[in-house]
Amino acid sequence: MYRDHVEPRTMESVLSLVKFTHCKKDIYSSFVPQQCPICGGNTVSSWDVAQAPVSIPCPFSNAHNEKCCFVLKPTQGHFIGEYDGCSDLHVGIASSKGIVYHYNETGIHKDSTGWEQCVSIPLVPPDQYALIYQWDSYLEEISPAEKWLSYRYDEQDHNCYTFALTFINSLLHLQGKKTFSKDEFTARYVLPKTRRASKYITLCHEVSKNGFYITDYFRDFR
Ligand SMILES: [Zn+2]
């Protein structure tokens, strides 16, 4: 059972984050303090439903516990505590058993560890058994192709993203569906998730540095 997998150390550094409202500001913290960090007043006494604390879900997941996803992580290190917002990202495809297939300058790899903190984009509904079966067998089928040998790798034009998107488009094509350009796929599936992840990283960074993060801006975070 993949669910039994023990979370590696890196996830321990992920803060649990809550947001509450006081003094007409959104205040993020790792817990709700008794006193508001702005006015010093009691945080709980005046709350109505709209101001009650909500926990902020972590946008990262363990790809080895996921099924049939497009997955993304920093090429080096981890998102939390290490990613600066502009270093290289690496992408792959998780099979229905949480094995991540990915392509880099040394060829195709099938990882059963190493993708414990990533952004994952599920692409197959869990009840689509025929498609899940097809997903796994097609991953196995395309991975050995000559075009994914190491010497064909090109950092700009024939890279991890090319492999992942070629896989997704080939499956869509087999199903008679519309395929995606890289820009279309990125805009529709990847950017909404990475924007959320990058806000979360900012919050974790600020909260671990100052204890609080006070803002008017992150209204879309729930
Ligand atoms: Zn206050």
Boltz pocket constraint, residues with backbone or C-beta under 6 A from the ligand:
constraints:
  - pocket:
      binder: B
      contacts: [[A, 22], [A, 23], [A, 36], [A, 37], [A, 38], [A, 39], [A, 40], [A, 41]]
      max_distance: 6.0
